[in-house]
Amino acid sequence: MSPFRSFVIKETRHILRDVRTLTVLLMLPIVMVLLFGFAIRTDVEDVRLIIVDPSSDVRSAELVRDFNATPAFRVEKVLPSSSGAEDLLRQGKADAVLILPIDFARSFERGTAQAMVLTDGINANFAQAVSNQAEAVIGRWQAGHSGQRPLIATAPRMRFNPTLASENLFVPGLLAFVLTLVSALMTAISIAREKETGTLELLLVSPLRPLQIVVGKVTPYLLLAFTNAITTLVVAWLAFRVPIEGSLVLLLASSLLYVLVALAIGVFISTKSADQRAAMMATLLALLLPTLALSGFVFPISSMPAPLQVVTKVVPATWFIRIVRGIMLKGIGVELLWKELLILTGMAAFLITVSTRSFSDRLDG
């Protein structure tokens, strides 16, 4: 047997014996196909719609019923005035607002009716699709009144990202992805490498407590991730003029909170992984792929199937991206982001406790 053939056989046997890594490698394409196949949806479904109908006449009531009967929309409220309608968009309680004119029926009969469609432009593609779908519903409704020279001029307006700049959508998501990459992946690989080389076992004879060891291990990555957060924001502003409408202090504090969550996940994965390769693959499946596909970074969560929408709630990046987009593009503060901040704080406390105990058990074992 040639040396090369012997070497290939040896490496193949090594991989086959590593059951965990082999399982992850075999499952990876299946998970990716299913995850992205279900997450990538261009259909507009279950859009939360606010209708401003100051006239409440027969014609406007018919149009409201048509929107209610359309699967793409879910009419949340019908308001008598536009006061506060845009605030509902800002607060994330609605995806679109349809504003009908006063004396809708009369202006409709004259062919001078104008309707305005406000959408949340943070997700440019989704906002455009929602606007087009609203115009389609109005067009179908008009077709049923063709004998009365119907004409409704629709005026789409995008809020919080009026130019529909795609960088305003992707930069906040990239911030989450970069922090995940530096915090979770690098921490998991670093600690797993020390386990492989045996240097981690030297800590058994040290006077340090498990919590102190964990803090010492993650502190450099905490500082590195925080530096990367600042660098990402500076480059985004200099290169693409991505705005920061809200508090920079709150944005950086939220980034630090998310880094703690990612670091805790990285420590936990490293304690359960046999080597660097297993740690890398586990981080990829457990955190990086969900951050890309299930956080709202690229694909709107509202367009995903209901089971996946439930899964998105346990992905830390989902809440962080909401915070970043809310601060950077909408200029909102703690009064509207308290829920997301509270959830990330709970995740951080839980994951730090679990990862520290797992690390302690590893050392004791």
N, C-alpha and C positions, 0 to 999 in steps of 0.2 A: 504494500500500500504506500502510495507516495506521501511525502510529508504534508503537501497541501491538502490532499484528500483527508488525511488523518486529522488535520487542523479543523477542516470544515465540519467533519463528523463530531469532533469534540465540542465545537461551539454550538452546534445544533442540539446536542444532548444537554448542554448547559442551559439553553433556553427552554427546552422541554421540561427540564427538572424544576425550573422556576415557574411553578404553577400560577402564582398570583400575576406575575408580569405577562405570562402567556395568555391568561384569561382576559386581562385588560386589553392586550393587543388584538385579540380575536373579537372582543366586544366593541372596540372603538368604532369600526366602520358601521356596525349595526346601530349603535347609539347616535352617531352623527347623522346618518340617513333619516332615522326616525325623528330625532330632535329638530333638525333643520327642515325636514319635510313637513312637520306639523306646525313649526313656528313661522315659516315663510308663507305668509298669506297676503295676497294683494287685495282680497275682497274686503269691502267695507261692511262691517257687521256690528250691530248693537251699539251704534253711536248715540251717546247721551245728548239729546237735543233739547234746547230751551226755545220756545216759540213766544215771541212778543207780539201779542194780538190786541192792539188798543181798541179796535172796532167791535170785535166779537159779533160780527154779522154772519149771515147765512153762508156767504162765500168763504170767509175765513175759517168757519167751522168745518166746511167740507174739506178744505186743504189740510187742516189739522188732523182730520180723520184719515186722510190719505197718508200722511206721514206716520200716523199711529199704526196703520195697516202695512207699512213697509218694513220688512225684516231688518233692513239696514239701519233703521233708526229706532230709538226708544225715547219717546217724548217724556221728559222728566217733569217739566212745568210749562204752563201757559201763563205768561205774565201780562198784565194790562199796560205796562210801560217798559221802556228799555233801561230804566234806572236799576242799576245793580246787575244787569245781565252780563256785562263784560267782567265784573268781579267774579261771577261764577266760573267764567273761563280761567281767570287768573288763579282762582283757588283750586282748580282742577276738578270742579264738581260738574262740569259740562265739557263736551267736546266741540259743540257748535251751537250757534245762536241764529235763529231765523227771525228777522225783524220785518213784520208786515206793516204797511202804511195805515194811517188813520183813514177811515171811510174806504176800506179795502174794496167792498162790493161796488161802490159807485165808480171808483177809479178803474176797477177791473172792467166794468161795462164800457167805459170810455176808452179803454185800451191804454191807460196811462199808469197802471199800477207798477210800483217798484218795490222789490223785496231785497233786503240785504242779508247776506249769509256771512256771519262771523265765524271763523275757525281758529283753533289754536295752532299757530304756525310753527311751533317748536319742532314738531315732526312734519317737515315740509311735504313729503310725499303723501302722508296720511291726510294732512289738511287739504291738499289739492283733490285727493280722491273723495273726501267727504263733501267738499264744495261741488264737485261734479255730480255726485250722487243726489245732492239736494236739488240741483238744477234739473236733473233727470226726473225726479218726483214731481216737481212743479210743471215740467213740460208734459208729463203724462196726464196730470190733472187738467191742464189747459186743453189738451186734445179732446177731452170729454165735453168741452164747451165751445167747440169750433164754430157753432152757429152764431156766437155772440162776439165775434171778432176779438177773442181774448188776447191779451198781451200783458205779460208780466216781465219786466226787465229785472234781471237778477244782477246784483252787484256783490261779488265776493270780496271779502276783506280778511286778510291774515293778521292776527294779532301776535305780538311778542317776537315775530320774525317776519316782518312785512315783505322783505325781499326774497323770502324762501331760501335763504342761504343754507346750503347743506352742511357747511362747517359748524353752524350753530347747533345742528343736531348731533354731529359726530364728535366734536371736541369734548363736551361733557362726558360722553360715553367713553372716549379714549382715556380720559382722566381716571375713570374707574378701572379700565382695563390695565393701564400702566401700573397703578397702585396694586392691583391684584397680582400682576406679574412679578413685581419687585418684592412685595411683602410675602405672599403665600408661597409662590413657586420657589423663590430663592431661599427662603427660610426652610422649607421642606427638604430641598436638595442639600442644603448646607448641613443640617442636622443629620440627615440620612448618610451623608458622606462620612461624618465623624463616627457614626455607628459602624460603618463598613471598616474603617481604619482602626477602630478600637479605642480611639482617643476619648470617646464619650464615657467609656467605662472607668477612665481615670478619675472622673468626677465622683465616683463612689467613695473614694478615700479623702475627698476634699471636705472642708468644714461648711461648704455652702449648702443652703437649703434648696429644695427643688424650685421654689418660686424665684429665688435669687438666680439660679442657673438659667431659668427660662428668660428672665428679664435681661440677663447678661447676653444671652444668645440673640435676642431679638432687637436689642437697643440699636446696634449699628444699622439694621435693616429699617428700623423705625425712622431714624434720621435720614437714611438714604431715600426712603419713600416720600417723606415730607419734603425733602429737597426736590425730588422729581415732580411732586405736585406743584410746587412754586414754579419750577422750570416750564412745565406743561402750560400753566396759565399765562406765563410771560410770553412764551412762543406763540400761543393761540392769539394773544392780543396783538403782538407785533406783526405776525405774518398774516392773520386773517381778520384782525379787528373784531374778534369775538367779544361781545360786551360783558361786563360784570355790573349788572344793574343794581344788585343788592350789596349786602355787607361782605367785604373781603375777609374780615375777621371770622364771621360765621362760616364762610366757605372753607377757610383753612382749618377751622376747628372741626368741621364736619369731615374733612379729608383725613384729619388725624384720627377721628373716631373710626372711620372706615378702615384705615390702616391697621388699627388695633384688632378689628374683626378678622381681617385677612391674615395678619400675623398669627393669631390664635389658631386659625384653620390650618395654616402651614405647620405649626408646631404639632398639632394633633395628627395630621397626615404623616409627618415624619416619624412619630412614635409607633404608627401602625404599619410602616413600610419597612421591608427587609433591606432595601438598598436604594441608591439614588434613582435608578431607572423606575423602580416601582413608585417612588415618591413623585417623580415627574409625571408619570402616567395617571396616578391617582388625582393629582392636582389638576391635570388637564381635564379629566372627566368630571370631577366633583365641583370645580370652580371656574376654570377658564372657559370651557364650552358653555355652561349656563350663563356666564357673564356676557358672552357674545350673543347667544340666541334667546335667552329668556328674561333679560333684564329690561327690555325696552330700548336697549342701545341701538339696535338696527331695526327690529321688527316691532310694530305696535302691539302691546299686550292685549288690547281690546279686540284685535283681530285673531287672536289665538283661540284654539278650542278651550272649552271651560276647564277640563282637567289640567291643561298646561297653565292656565291662568292661576290656578291654585298653587301649582309648583313654583311659579314666579315669586310668590310671597315669601318663600324660604331662601331665595337667592339674595344675599346682602346687597349686591350691586343694583338690584331693582330699586331699593329705597334710597341708595346713595345717588343714583342718577336722577331720581325725582328731586332730591335736594339740590344737586348741582344745577340742573336746568331751571329750577324755581328761583334760585338765587341769581344766577348769571343772566337769564333771559327775561324773567318776570319781575325780578327785584323784590320778591317776597321774603319775609323773615320768619322768626321762630313762631310767631302767632299763627302761621299757616303750615309750618313744617314741623311742628312739635310731635306729631304722630310718627313721622318718618325718623326723626331724631331719637325719639323714645324707643322705637323698635331697634334701631342700630345700637343704642346703648344697652338694651336688653341682650341682644345678640353678642355684643362684646363681653359683657359680664359672664354670660353663660359659657361662651366658647373659651374664654380665658380660664375659667374654673375647670372646665372639662380637660383642656389641653394640659394645664398644670398638673392635675391629678394623673392624667395618662403618662406624662413625662416622669412624674414621681414613681408611678408603678413600674415604669420601664427601668429606672435606675435601681429600684429595690429588687426587681426581678433578675 
